[in-house]
Amino acid sequence: MAELLFTTDGFAPNGTSFPGVPMLLDQEMRLVEPACAWLLHVALVRGRTRSRQTWRTYGEALYDWWQTLEANEWIWDEVGVAEIAAYRDRMLFRPSDHTGRAYARSTVNGRLRTLALFYRWCVAAGLADDLPFSTSELALSRRQPQGFLAHVDATGGRQLANELTIRQTSALPKPLSPVALRRVMAGLGSRDRLIIEWAVTTGMRRMEVAGLRLRALPRSSLDALVAIKIEATKGGKTRTVYPPLPLIDRTLAYVREERAVIVRRAKLRNADYAEPDAVFLTEAGRGISARRVGAMFAAAAGTAGVTASFHALRHTFATAMLRFLQRRAQDEPNLNPLLTLQVVLGHADLSTTAIYLRVLATDLTLVESSVDELYGALLQ
């Protein structure tokens, strides 16, 4: 079956390192040239897809498609509407082989749109003669509510749609209550508790928490406000977060104590061990990965009987921060809560941030506390 690999730091086609570019191999371990050519175009040429997570999403979509092609002995540039429809129906009516769960309709549509982008590029590049299905560009009206993941859309607000996509409803983000968060965190070790606290009090994504560096931490939290620059962001654009001072203290204590023990043990096991700059380490002394962060939270949430992903922590922070900023704006008329929240979250498009207005308008009782109050509630 097809295999999906990713380039390492040594991959530098233009003199600049490009780790994390997906590369697709067929069942005979040969490069799938059209797929690899498009993925390289997405990563190296196309200016709007700077996020490695976007590269991975596209790579995983093509990987799944190529596995389907091989399983059914279809030829990639000879498929048509019937084959694409069969692929869609397989996702609709069969659980994922990877997760064992049913595919979300947004996932099904996302993969169909990825195939539309891929085949359209192949036709333009002369690698394929025809598109496997008819497509048209739809200009999405800004007056219509967009999906929460609109900020990862690399088409500038325009999406490729086709007759095979299915109807889906956009669900509002669901913040978690302090009670639910405490249930999730019950029984977790200090490292995992800190990871959750960083996410829920700063809005950091799992890749950003996993990418938090020692050099970014202050030596103490004596200042009234501590600004932390994070570099491992979606899209690679550095932004600043402002964690609560008690969280800084607790993190520095973890670094001095628990993390230091992990490093010492790793050095005893391997004299060549090089301590990573990552704040949060595995027991083996390596920087924790974003996937492991997500898996940790999913397991803890499942144990607690809470239905939520790690990204719900970002929703919780955003909703609490927006409510706090709205209160501040009553005394500071020059403060624009939504624009401020956009900067804090690192959103490129204000319409992505605006969805939290709908969350508050739907149920203002969801979050009535500030971020500091929310953090205090977690420690009770």
C-alpha positions as CSV (number, residue, x, y, z in Angstrom):
1,M,0.0,0.0,0.0
2,A,1.0,3.7,-0.4
3,E,3.2,5.2,2.2
4,L,3.4,8.8,3.4
5,L,6.8,10.2,4.5
6,F,8.0,13.7,5.4
7,T,11.1,15.6,4.5
8,T,13.7,16.3,7.2
9,D,15.9,19.4,8.0
10,G,18.3,18.3,5.3
11,F,15.8,18.9,2.5
12,A,16.8,22.3,1.1
13,P,16.0,22.6,-2.6
14,N,16.3,26.4,-2.7
15,G,19.1,26.6,-0.1
16,T,16.5,26.9,2.7
17,S,15.6,24.0,4.8
18,F,12.0,22.7,4.3
19,P,11.3,20.0,6.9
20,G,7.8,18.5,7.0
21,V,6.9,18.4,3.3
22,P,4.8,15.3,2.6
23,M,6.2,12.8,0.1
24,L,4.0,10.0,-1.2
25,L,5.3,6.6,-2.2
26,D,3.4,3.9,-4.0
27,Q,3.2,0.2,-3.0
28,E,6.5,-0.5,-4.7
29,M,8.2,2.4,-2.7
30,R,8.5,4.6,-5.7
31,L,7.7,8.3,-5.6
32,V,4.2,9.1,-6.8
33,E,5.4,11.8,-9.1
34,P,2.2,13.8,-9.7
35,A,1.3,13.8,-6.0
36,C,4.8,14.7,-4.9
37,A,5.1,17.5,-7.5
38,W,1.9,19.1,-6.3
39,L,2.9,18.8,-2.6
40,L,6.2,20.4,-3.4
41,H,4.4,23.2,-5.3
42,V,2.1,23.7,-2.3
43,A,5.0,23.9,0.1
44,L,7.7,25.7,-1.9
45,V,5.9,27.9,-4.4
46,R,2.4,28.6,-3.3
47,G,2.7,31.6,-1.0
48,R,-0.5,31.1,0.9
49,T,0.2,27.7,2.2
50,R,3.1,28.3,4.6
51,S,1.7,26.1,7.4
52,R,3.2,22.7,7.8
53,Q,-0.1,21.5,9.2
54,T,-1.7,22.4,5.9
55,W,0.9,20.5,4.1
56,R,0.2,17.5,6.3
57,T,-3.5,17.8,5.7
58,Y,-3.0,17.8,2.0
59,G,-0.5,14.9,2.2
60,E,-2.8,12.8,4.3
61,A,-5.7,13.4,1.9
62,L,-3.7,12.3,-1.1
63,Y,-2.3,9.3,0.9
64,D,-5.8,8.1,1.6
65,W,-6.8,8.7,-2.0
66,W,-3.8,6.7,-3.3
67,Q,-4.6,3.8,-1.0
68,T,-8.1,3.8,-2.4
69,L,-6.7,3.8,-6.0
70,E,-4.4,0.9,-5.3
71,A,-7.0,-1.1,-3.4
72,N,-9.4,-0.8,-6.4
73,E,-6.7,-1.0,-9.1
74,W,-7.8,2.4,-10.4
75,I,-5.4,4.6,-12.5
76,W,-5.1,8.0,-10.9
77,D,-5.6,10.1,-14.1
78,E,-8.4,7.9,-15.6
79,V,-10.9,8.1,-12.7
80,G,-14.2,9.8,-13.1
81,V,-17.3,10.8,-11.2
82,A,-18.3,7.2,-10.4
83,E,-14.9,6.5,-8.7
84,I,-14.9,9.8,-6.8
85,A,-18.5,9.1,-5.6
86,A,-17.6,5.6,-4.5
87,Y,-14.7,7.1,-2.5
88,R,-17.0,9.7,-0.9
89,D,-19.6,7.0,0.0
90,R,-16.9,4.9,1.6
91,M,-16.0,7.7,3.9
92,L,-19.6,8.4,4.6
93,F,-20.7,4.9,5.5
94,R,-17.5,3.2,6.8
95,P,-15.5,4.3,9.9
96,S,-11.9,5.5,9.5
97,D,-9.3,2.7,9.5
98,H,-7.1,5.0,11.5
99,T,-9.4,6.2,14.3
100,G,-12.2,3.7,14.1
101,R,-14.7,6.6,14.2
102,A,-17.0,7.8,11.5
103,Y,-15.7,10.6,9.2
104,A,-17.0,14.1,9.9
105,R,-18.8,15.6,7.0
106,S,-16.3,18.5,7.0
107,T,-13.5,15.9,6.6
108,V,-15.2,14.3,3.7
109,N,-15.7,17.6,2.0
110,G,-12.2,18.7,2.8
111,R,-10.7,15.7,1.1
112,L,-12.9,16.1,-1.9
113,R,-11.8,19.7,-2.2
114,T,-8.2,18.7,-1.8
115,L,-8.7,16.3,-4.7
116,A,-10.2,19.1,-6.7
117,L,-7.2,21.3,-6.1
118,F,-4.8,18.5,-6.9
119,Y,-6.4,17.5,-10.2
120,R,-6.9,21.1,-11.3
121,W,-3.2,21.8,-10.8
122,C,-2.3,18.5,-12.7
123,V,-4.4,19.6,-15.7
124,A,-2.8,23.1,-15.6
125,A,0.7,21.5,-15.4
126,G,0.0,19.1,-18.2
127,L,0.2,16.0,-16.0
128,A,-3.5,15.1,-16.6
129,D,-5.8,15.6,-19.6
130,D,-9.1,16.2,-17.8
131,L,-10.6,16.8,-14.4
132,P,-12.4,13.8,-12.9
133,F,-15.4,15.9,-12.1
134,S,-16.8,19.3,-12.9
135,T,-15.7,22.1,-10.5
136,S,-16.5,25.7,-10.2
137,E,-15.2,28.5,-7.9
138,L,-17.7,29.8,-5.4
139,A,-17.1,33.2,-3.8
140,L,-18.1,32.9,-0.2
141,S,-20.0,35.9,1.0
142,R,-18.5,37.4,4.1
143,R,-22.1,38.0,5.3
144,Q,-22.5,34.2,5.6
145,P,-21.0,32.5,8.7
146,Q,-17.9,30.6,7.8
147,G,-16.6,27.4,9.3
148,F,-14.2,27.8,12.3
149,L,-11.3,26.5,10.2
150,A,-11.7,29.2,7.6
151,H,-8.3,30.5,8.8
152,V,-6.6,27.5,7.2
153,D,-8.2,28.1,3.8
154,A,-5.4,28.9,1.4
155,T,-7.7,30.2,-1.3
156,G,-8.3,33.7,0.1
157,G,-12.0,33.1,0.8
158,R,-12.7,31.1,-2.3
159,Q,-13.3,27.4,-2.3
160,L,-13.4,24.7,-5.0
161,A,-16.8,23.0,-4.8
162,N,-18.2,20.2,-6.9
163,E,-21.4,18.2,-7.3
164,L,-20.1,15.5,-5.0
165,T,-19.6,17.5,-1.8
166,I,-22.2,17.0,0.9
167,R,-24.2,19.3,3.0
168,Q,-22.7,20.2,6.3
169,T,-23.7,22.5,9.2
170,S,-21.2,24.7,10.9
171,A,-21.0,24.0,14.6
172,L,-20.1,26.8,17.0
173,P,-16.9,26.3,19.1
174,K,-17.7,24.8,22.5
175,P,-15.7,26.2,25.4
176,L,-15.2,24.0,28.4
177,S,-16.3,24.9,31.9
178,P,-13.9,25.0,34.8
179,V,-15.7,21.9,36.3
180,A,-15.1,19.9,33.1
181,L,-11.5,21.1,32.9
182,R,-10.8,20.0,36.5
183,R,-12.3,16.6,35.7
184,V,-10.0,16.2,32.7
185,M,-7.0,17.3,34.7
186,A,-7.7,15.1,37.7
187,G,-5.0,12.4,38.0
188,L,-2.7,13.9,35.4
189,G,1.0,14.5,36.2
190,S,2.5,18.0,36.5
191,R,3.8,18.1,32.9
192,D,0.4,17.3,31.4
193,R,-1.4,19.6,33.8
194,L,0.9,22.4,32.8
195,I,0.4,21.7,29.1
196,I,-3.4,22.1,29.5
197,E,-3.0,25.2,31.6
198,W,-0.8,26.9,29.0
199,A,-3.4,26.2,26.3
200,V,-6.4,27.3,28.3
201,T,-4.9,30.5,29.6
202,T,-3.1,31.7,26.4
203,G,-5.0,30.1,23.5
204,M,-1.9,28.2,22.3
205,R,-2.5,25.4,19.9
206,R,-1.1,21.9,20.7
207,M,1.7,22.4,18.2
208,E,2.5,25.8,19.9
209,V,2.6,24.3,23.4
210,A,4.7,21.4,22.2
211,G,7.0,23.9,20.5
212,L,7.4,26.1,23.6
213,R,11.2,26.7,24.1
214,L,13.3,27.1,27.2
215,R,14.9,30.2,25.8
216,A,11.5,31.9,25.6
217,L,10.8,31.5,29.3
218,P,11.9,34.3,31.7
219,R,14.2,33.4,34.6
220,S,11.6,34.6,37.1
221,S,8.1,36.0,37.1
222,L,8.9,39.1,39.1
223,D,7.6,41.4,36.4
224,A,3.9,42.5,36.5
225,L,3.3,41.1,33.0
226,V,5.4,38.4,31.2
227,A,5.4,38.3,27.4
228,I,6.4,35.0,25.8
229,K,7.2,34.9,22.1
230,I,6.3,31.7,20.4
231,E,7.7,30.7,17.1
232,A,6.2,27.3,16.4
233,T,2.9,28.8,15.2
234,K,0.5,27.9,12.5
235,G,1.9,29.6,9.4
236,G,5.3,30.2,11.1
237,K,4.6,33.8,12.1
238,T,5.9,34.7,15.6
239,R,3.4,35.9,18.0
240,T,3.3,36.9,21.7
241,V,1.2,35.3,24.5
242,Y,0.8,36.5,28.1
243,P,0.5,33.6,30.6
244,P,-0.6,34.2,34.2
245,L,2.3,34.7,36.5
246,P,1.5,31.7,38.7
247,L,1.7,29.5,35.6
248,I,5.2,30.9,34.9
249,D,6.3,30.0,38.4
250,R,4.9,26.5,38.1
251,T,6.5,26.0,34.8
252,L,9.9,27.1,36.0
253,A,9.5,24.8,39.0
254,Y,8.8,21.9,36.5
255,V,11.9,22.8,34.6
256,R,14.1,22.9,37.7
257,E,12.8,19.7,39.2
258,E,10.9,17.1,37.1
259,R,12.4,18.1,33.7
260,A,15.9,18.2,35.2
261,V,15.5,14.6,36.5
262,I,14.5,13.5,33.0
263,V,17.5,15.1,31.4
264,R,19.9,13.6,34.0
265,R,18.5,10.1,33.4
266,A,18.8,10.5,29.6
267,K,22.4,11.5,30.0
268,L,23.1,8.5,32.1
269,R,21.6,6.2,29.5
270,N,23.4,7.9,26.6
271,A,26.6,9.9,26.9
272,D,25.9,11.5,23.5
273,Y,22.4,12.8,24.6
274,A,21.9,16.4,23.7
275,E,19.3,18.2,25.8
276,P,16.5,19.7,23.6
277,D,15.4,23.3,24.0
278,A,11.7,22.1,24.3
279,V,10.1,22.9,27.7
280,F,8.0,19.8,27.9
281,L,9.9,16.5,27.5
282,T,8.9,12.8,27.2
283,E,10.3,10.3,29.7
284,A,12.9,9.5,27.1
285,G,14.1,13.1,27.2
286,R,12.8,14.1,23.8
287,G,10.6,17.1,23.1
288,I,7.0,16.1,23.3
289,S,5.2,16.1,19.9
290,A,2.0,17.9,19.0
291,R,0.3,14.6,18.3
292,R,1.3,13.2,21.7
293,V,-0.1,16.3,23.3
294,G,-3.4,15.7,21.5
295,A,-3.5,12.0,22.4
296,M,-2.8,12.8,26.0
297,F,-5.7,15.2,26.2
298,A,-8.0,12.9,24.3
299,A,-7.2,10.0,26.7
300,A,-7.7,12.2,29.8
301,A,-11.0,13.6,28.4
302,G,-12.2,10.1,27.6
303,T,-11.4,9.0,31.1
304,A,-13.3,12.0,32.6
305,G,-16.3,11.4,30.3
306,V,-15.8,14.8,28.6
307,T,-16.3,15.1,24.9
308,A,-13.7,17.5,23.7
309,S,-10.4,17.8,21.7
310,F,-7.4,19.8,22.7
311,H,-8.5,22.6,20.5
312,A,-11.5,23.1,22.8
313,L,-9.0,24.7,25.2
314,R,-8.3,27.4,22.7
315,H,-12.0,28.0,22.3
316,T,-12.3,28.3,26.1
317,F,-9.5,30.9,26.2
318,A,-10.9,32.9,23.3
319,T,-14.4,33.0,24.7
320,A,-13.2,34.0,28.2
321,M,-10.8,36.6,26.8
322,L,-13.5,38.2,24.5
323,R,-15.8,38.5,27.5
324,F,-13.1,40.1,29.6
325,L,-12.2,42.5,26.8
326,Q,-15.9,43.4,26.3
327,R,-16.0,44.4,30.0
328,R,-12.8,46.4,29.7
329,A,-14.2,48.2,26.7
330,Q,-17.0,49.7,28.8
331,D,-14.4,51.8,30.6
332,E,-12.0,52.1,27.7
333,P,-13.9,53.2,24.6
334,N,-10.8,53.1,22.4
335,L,-10.4,49.4,23.0
336,N,-11.8,47.1,20.2
337,P,-12.3,43.7,21.9
338,L,-12.6,41.8,18.6
339,L,-9.5,43.3,17.0
340,T,-7.5,42.8,20.2
341,L,-8.6,39.1,20.4
342,Q,-7.6,38.7,16.7
343,V,-4.1,39.8,17.5
344,V,-3.9,37.6,20.6
345,L,-5.0,34.5,18.8
346,G,-2.9,35.2,15.7
347,H,-5.8,35.0,13.3
348,A,-5.2,36.4,9.8
349,D,-8.8,37.0,9.1
350,L,-11.1,38.9,11.5
351,S,-14.1,36.9,10.4
352,T,-12.4,33.8,12.0
353,T,-12.3,35.6,15.3
354,A,-15.8,37.0,15.0
355,I,-17.3,33.5,15.5
356,Y,-16.7,33.9,19.2
357,L,-19.2,36.8,19.2
358,R,-21.8,34.2,18.1
359,V,-20.7,31.9,20.9
360,L,-21.3,34.6,23.5
361,A,-24.5,35.8,21.8
362,T,-25.8,32.2,21.9
363,D,-25.1,31.7,25.6
364,L,-23.5,34.4,27.6
365,T,-23.4,32.2,30.7
366,L,-20.8,29.9,29.0
367,V,-18.0,32.1,30.3
368,E,-18.6,34.8,32.8
369,S,-15.1,35.0,34.2
370,S,-11.8,36.5,33.0
371,V,-8.9,34.3,32.1
372,D,-7.3,34.9,35.5
373,E,-10.5,33.8,37.2
374,L,-10.7,30.8,35.0
375,Y,-7.1,29.8,35.8
376,G,-7.8,30.2,39.5
377,A,-10.8,27.9,39.2
378,L,-8.6,25.2,37.7
379,L,-6.3,25.2,40.7
380,Q,-9.1,24.7,43.2
